[in-house]
């Protein structure tokens, strides 16, 4: 939390979005080059893919994972924060379950394209943060919602 307050939420979001986008594209390209050539992947390619997935998880775990809970909690004024955060939790769980249920079917049908879809979604999320999320570092939590009220959008 100290690093987030020091460097800012946008910095973590944008930097991790670039990283996560790169990892998803690398994963998709690696799988695209191997699909249809052999029944199994070589050990070197398999290790590379696992490393890429671990790097993606690391980037997510230090940015979008925890900040996806922090930023929405800052959006709401104190009077409505608990109700707003309840909605955020509900929506997060619904979409997490939806992605978990659809992933294997999507992987079978789209093959490596599912990772290109995820890369596009990460690019969209990063663009959303870049253009629409005001920086809230060094702003008191009681004043954050005023920052959002006065934002250009």
Buried (B, 14 or more C-beta within 10 A) or exposed (E): EEEBEEEBBBBBBBBBBBBBBBBBBBBBEBBBEBEEEEEEBEEEBEEBBEEBBEBBEBBBEBBBEBBBEEBBBBBBEEEEBEEBBEEBEEEEEEEEEEEEEEEEEBBEEEBBBBBBEBBEEBBEBBEEBEEEBBEBEEBEEEEBBEBBEEEEE
